[in-house]
Amino acid sequence: MGRAVIVDAVRSPMGRGKKSGALAGVHPVDLLAQVLTALVARNDLDPATIDDVLVGCVGQAGEQSATPGRQAVLAAGFPTHVPSTTIERKCGSGQQAVDFAVQGVVAGAYDIAIAAGVESMSRVPMGSARMDADPFGPSVRARFPDLVPQGVSAELVARKWKLTRAELDEYSARSHARAAAVRANGGFDGEIVPITTPDGTTVTSDESIREGTTPERLAELAPAFAREPYLSRFPELEWLITAGNSSQITDGASALLVMSEEQAKALGLRPRAAIVASAVVGDDPTLMLTGPIPATHKVLARSGIGLDRIDAVEVNEAFAPVPLAWQREFGVPDDRLNPAGGAIALGHPLGASGCRLMTTMINHLERAGGRYGLQTMCEAGGMANAAIVENLSA
């Protein structure tokens, strides 16, 4: 079987996920369509040759309910024979789309595929698909009576790894500082494609980065989850999680062009990266956010590559305790962990984040001359994806 390669990876700017956000006026279908159009144009690719478009999307309700990738394919002007499917593995949906695209190429089911993700959180608020229904059912609740929302899980993770509020806020301020520095040096320019809004405005830069954020300013924010019934259930918790040390609600889309190595050669395209190994795991659904730890162990064992050979690590910053707990377990130096900032600064457009992280990591590896990167994401329900990416220009 041949190898699957990533020929290109792009993303939209990140818009704040509120009605006044820079991308709030853009329908999610059109947001993804503009990213798909740019990806194909950058590589002079005939869209008729694409075998499938695999799209991560979590909020499959309202404007994101009708197989958003299929609608985006049509909006982008691709031939009607190009299909699409929607993938939902919570926050790891976009990363799972990449895994499925790679697996499809390696299996010979695809010659060319696009892995993508989209989430317009200003237009389809988080939880819209659930309404007031119970998604767990009595059997799950009987087995796991202590299930809590993700924010409370983040508090439990912080307690287990003995993380302090100061550590969380210092880490979060650093995320903004790193993202701001990369932006100032033009480091995001090669991965961001401009998005045109209905009023004709062209958005070219991330709206979410708060340059000048300090730990002292973040320390002034009140805990976000210190409320009943959780105050009574967990009287021992210090309640450390705030809006400032959590990922931002964001609008965004991202896409990667995946194909066989032979196809890339035939088209005269230079592969930028390859997936060396990938893994997915389940973990404790109450702690919920700890899955990146066993996922990392699994993907390292599967790849045969040690952490000492990993030049950059992307641990999705759903909440600051997630990358910090991961770092406590593996001892990776600060400069290798989320070196371009993460979701605390760049935002977390749920279904798009897996592709966004991989896009940013590939670009960082190319800028820094690193060979291997590791990406892992926690997911609701206590799951996690992990992948090791090789920079083919190193």
C-alpha positions in Angstrom: 0.0 0.0 0.0 1.2 3.5 -0.8 1.6 6.4 1.6 -0.9 9.1 2.1 0.5 12.7 2.1 -0.8 16.1 3.0 -0.2 18.4 0.0 -1.6 21.5 1.6 -3.4 22.8 4.7 -5.3 26.1 5.1 -7.7 27.7 7.5 -9.9 30.7 7.8 -9.2 33.5 10.3 -10.7 32.8 13.6 -13.7 35.1 14.4 -15.2 35.6 17.8 -18.3 33.4 18.2 -20.7 36.1 19.0 -23.2 38.2 16.9 -20.7 41.0 16.6 -17.9 38.7 15.5 -16.0 39.3 12.3 -17.4 36.1 10.7 -20.8 36.0 12.3 -22.5 37.3 9.1 -21.1 34.4 7.1 -23.3 31.3 6.8 -21.2 28.2 7.8 -21.7 26.6 4.4 -20.2 29.7 2.7 -17.4 29.9 5.3 -16.3 26.4 4.5 -16.9 26.9 0.8 -14.5 29.8 0.7 -11.8 27.7 2.4 -12.4 24.8 0.0 -12.2 27.1 -3.0 -8.9 28.6 -1.8 -7.4 25.2 -1.1 -8.2 23.9 -4.6 -7.0 27.2 -6.2 -3.7 27.2 -4.4 -2.9 23.8 -5.8 -4.3 24.3 -9.3 -6.4 21.2 -8.6 -9.4 20.1 -10.7 -12.1 19.7 -8.1 -13.7 17.0 -10.3 -10.8 14.7 -9.3 -11.7 14.8 -5.6 -13.1 11.5 -4.4 -14.6 12.7 -1.1 -14.8 15.6 1.3 -14.8 14.6 4.9 -16.0 17.3 7.2 -15.9 17.5 11.0 -18.8 19.4 12.5 -20.2 19.1 16.1 -23.3 21.4 16.1 -25.3 19.6 13.4 -28.4 21.7 13.9 -30.0 24.6 12.1 -27.6 26.0 9.4 -25.2 23.1 10.0 -27.8 20.3 9.8 -27.9 19.4 6.1 -24.5 17.7 5.7 -22.6 21.0 5.7 -19.7 19.6 3.6 -22.0 18.6 0.8 -23.6 22.1 0.8 -20.1 23.7 0.9 -19.0 21.6 -2.1 -22.0 22.8 -4.0 -21.5 26.4 -2.8 -17.8 26.2 -3.9 -18.9 25.3 -7.4 -17.4 21.8 -7.4 -19.0 19.3 -9.8 -22.1 17.7 -8.4 -20.5 14.3 -8.4 -18.1 15.3 -5.6 -19.6 13.8 -2.4 -19.1 14.7 1.3 -19.8 13.2 4.7 -20.0 14.7 8.2 -17.9 13.4 11.1 -18.7 14.0 14.7 -16.3 13.0 17.4 -16.8 16.1 19.5 -13.8 18.4 19.7 -11.7 15.8 17.7 -14.1 15.8 14.7 -11.7 17.6 12.4 -8.7 15.5 13.4 -10.8 12.4 12.9 -11.7 13.7 9.4 -7.9 13.8 8.7 -7.5 10.2 10.0 -10.3 8.9 7.8 -9.0 10.7 4.7 -5.5 9.2 5.3 -6.9 5.8 6.0 -9.1 6.0 2.8 -6.1 6.8 0.7 -3.9 4.1 2.2 -6.7 1.6 1.7 -7.0 2.5 -1.9 -10.6 3.8 -1.5 -9.4 7.4 -2.4 -6.8 8.9 -4.7 -7.6 12.4 -3.5 -9.6 13.5 -0.5 -10.2 16.7 1.5 -10.3 16.6 5.2 -12.0 19.6 6.7 -13.9 21.1 9.6 -16.3 23.9 10.2 -18.2 25.5 13.1 -20.0 28.7 13.2 -20.6 29.0 17.0 -22.1 32.5 16.7 -24.9 31.1 14.4 -25.2 27.6 15.8 -24.5 27.9 19.6 -22.9 25.0 21.4 -25.5 22.5 22.5 -28.0 23.5 19.8 -28.3 19.9 18.6 -29.3 18.7 22.1 -32.0 21.1 22.9 -33.3 20.0 26.3 -33.0 16.2 25.6 -31.0 13.9 27.8 -28.2 12.5 25.5 -27.0 9.9 28.0 -30.0 7.8 29.0 -30.7 5.9 32.2 -28.2 3.1 31.6 -25.2 5.4 31.2 -26.2 7.5 34.2 -26.6 4.4 36.3 -23.1 3.3 35.3 -21.5 6.8 35.7 -23.6 8.7 38.2 -21.0 11.4 38.6 -21.1 12.8 35.1 -20.5 16.6 35.0 -20.1 19.3 32.4 -16.7 19.8 30.8 -15.9 22.9 32.8 -16.3 21.0 36.0 -14.2 18.2 34.6 -11.5 20.8 34.0 -11.7 21.6 37.7 -11.3 18.0 38.6 -8.3 17.7 36.3 -6.7 20.8 37.9 -7.2 19.2 41.4 -5.8 15.8 40.4 -2.6 17.3 39.0 -2.4 20.0 41.7 -2.5 22.9 39.3 -2.9 26.4 40.8 -4.9 29.3 39.5 -1.6 31.2 38.9 -0.3 28.4 36.7 -3.5 28.3 34.6 -3.5 32.1 34.1 0.2 32.2 33.4 -0.2 29.5 30.8 -3.1 31.3 29.2 -1.4 34.6 29.0 1.5 32.8 27.3 -0.8 31.3 24.7 -2.0 34.8 23.7 1.6 36.1 23.7 2.9 33.3 21.5 0.0 33.6 19.0 0.5 37.4 18.9 4.2 37.0 18.2 3.6 34.5 15.4 1.0 36.9 13.9 3.3 39.9 14.1 6.1 37.9 12.4 3.8 36.9 9.6 3.8 33.2 10.7 0.1 32.7 10.1 0.1 34.4 6.7 0.7 31.2 4.8 -2.0 29.2 6.4 -4.9 31.8 6.6 -7.1 32.3 3.5 -9.2 35.5 3.4 -12.9 35.3 4.0 -15.3 37.7 2.4 -18.4 38.6 4.4 -21.8 39.4 2.9 -21.2 43.1 3.3 -18.0 42.9 1.2 -15.5 43.0 4.1 -12.4 40.8 3.7 -11.3 39.2 7.0 -7.6 38.2 6.9 -6.5 38.0 10.5 -7.5 36.2 13.7 -9.9 38.3 15.8 -9.5 36.1 18.9 -5.9 36.9 19.9 -5.7 39.4 22.8 -2.3 41.0 22.6 -1.0 42.3 25.9 -3.0 39.8 28.0 -1.3 39.3 31.4 -1.7 36.8 34.2 -2.6 39.7 36.5 -5.6 40.7 34.3 -6.7 37.1 33.9 -6.5 36.7 37.7 -9.3 39.3 38.0 -11.9 37.0 36.3 -14.4 35.1 38.3 -14.7 31.3 38.2 -17.1 30.2 35.5 -18.5 27.0 37.0 -18.7 27.7 40.7 -22.5 27.2 40.9 -25.0 24.7 42.2 -25.4 21.8 42.2 -21.6 21.5 41.8 -20.6 23.7 44.7 -22.4 21.3 47.1 -21.1 18.2 45.3 -17.5 19.3 45.3 -16.9 21.4 48.3 -13.2 20.6 48.1 -12.7 22.3 44.7 -11.0 25.7 44.6 -12.9 26.7 41.4 -10.1 27.9 39.1 -11.6 27.8 35.6 -12.5 31.1 34.1 -13.3 32.4 30.6 -9.7 33.6 30.5 -8.1 30.2 31.0 -10.6 28.3 28.7 -10.8 28.1 24.9 -12.7 30.8 23.1 -16.0 30.2 21.4 -15.1 30.9 17.8 -16.2 30.8 14.2 -13.8 29.1 11.8 -13.1 26.5 9.1 -10.0 24.6 7.9 -9.2 22.1 5.3 -6.3 19.8 4.3 -5.6 18.2 0.8 -4.8 14.5 1.2 -3.8 12.2 -1.6 -1.6 9.2 -2.4 2.1 10.0 -2.9 1.9 8.6 -6.4 -1.0 11.0 -7.2 0.9 14.0 -5.9 3.8 13.1 -8.1 1.6 12.7 -11.1 0.1 16.1 -10.5 3.4 17.8 -9.9 2.5 18.7 -6.3 5.0 18.7 -3.5 3.8 16.9 -0.4 4.3 19.0 2.7 3.6 16.4 5.5 2.5 12.8 6.2 0.8 11.1 9.1 3.2 8.7 10.6 0.7 7.1 13.0 -2.6 7.9 14.6 -4.6 6.6 17.5 -8.0 7.1 19.2 -8.9 6.1 22.8 -11.7 6.3 25.3 -11.0 7.3 28.9 -12.9 8.2 32.1 -16.1 10.1 31.0 -16.2 12.0 34.3 -12.7 13.4 34.2 -13.4 13.5 30.5 -10.4 15.7 29.5 -7.6 13.2 30.3 -7.8 11.2 27.1 -4.8 12.9 25.5 -2.5 11.1 28.0 -3.4 7.5 27.0 -3.8 8.6 23.4 -0.2 9.9 23.4 1.1 6.7 24.9 -0.7 4.7 22.2 0.4 6.7 19.2 4.0 6.8 20.4 4.0 3.0 20.8 2.4 2.6 17.4 4.9 4.9 15.7 8.1 3.8 17.4 9.1 7.4 17.8 10.1 8.7 21.2 9.0 12.0 22.6 12.7 13.2 22.5 12.3 13.2 18.7 9.1 15.3 18.7 9.9 18.9 17.8 6.4 20.4 18.6 3.4 19.2 20.4 -0.2 20.5 19.9 -2.4 19.7 22.9 -5.7 21.4 22.3 -6.3 24.1 24.9 -9.9 23.3 25.7 -9.1 24.4 29.2 -5.6 25.3 30.5 -5.5 22.2 32.8 -5.6 19.9 29.7 -2.1 20.8 28.3 -0.7 21.4 31.7 -1.7 18.0 33.0 -0.4 16.4 29.8 2.9 18.2 30.3 3.1 17.0 33.9 2.8 13.4 32.7 5.3 13.7 29.9 7.8 16.4 30.9 7.9 18.1 27.5 9.7 21.5 27.7 7.5 24.7 27.5 9.0 25.8 24.2 7.8 22.6 22.5 4.2 22.7 23.8 1.8 24.7 21.7 4.6 26.9 20.3 2.2 29.1 18.3 -0.4 29.5 21.0 -3.5 27.4 21.1 -7.3 27.5 21.5 -7.1 29.9 24.4 -5.8 32.5 22.0 -6.9 31.3 18.6 -10.3 29.9 19.6 -11.9 26.5 19.4 -14.5 26.3 16.6 -15.3 22.7 17.7 -15.5 20.7 14.5 -12.8 22.7 12.7 -10.2 22.7 15.5 -8.6 19.4 14.6 -7.8 20.6 11.1 -6.8 24.0 12.4 -4.3 22.6 14.8 -2.8 20.4 12.2 -2.6 23.3 9.7 -0.8 25.4 12.3 1.5 22.6 13.4 2.6 21.8 9.8 3.4 25.5 9.2 5.3 25.7 12.5 7.4 22.6 11.7 8.3 24.2 8.3 9.2 27.5 9.9 11.3 26.0 12.6 12.8 23.2 10.6 11.4 20.5 12.8 10.7 17.0 11.6 8.0 15.5 13.8 5.0 17.0 15.5 2.4 15.3 17.8 -1.2 16.5 18.0 -3.8 15.3 20.5 -7.2 16.6 21.5 -9.5 15.8 24.4 -13.2 15.1 23.5 -16.5 15.1 25.3 -17.4 11.7 26.6 -13.8 11.0 27.7 -12.2 10.3 24.3 -9.1 11.6 22.5 -7.4 11.5 19.1 -3.6 11.6 18.7 -1.4 11.7 15.6 2.3 12.1 14.7 2.9 14.3 11.7 6.2 14.3 9.7 7.3 17.5 8.0 8.5 16.2 4.6 10.6 19.3 3.9 12.8 18.7 7.0 
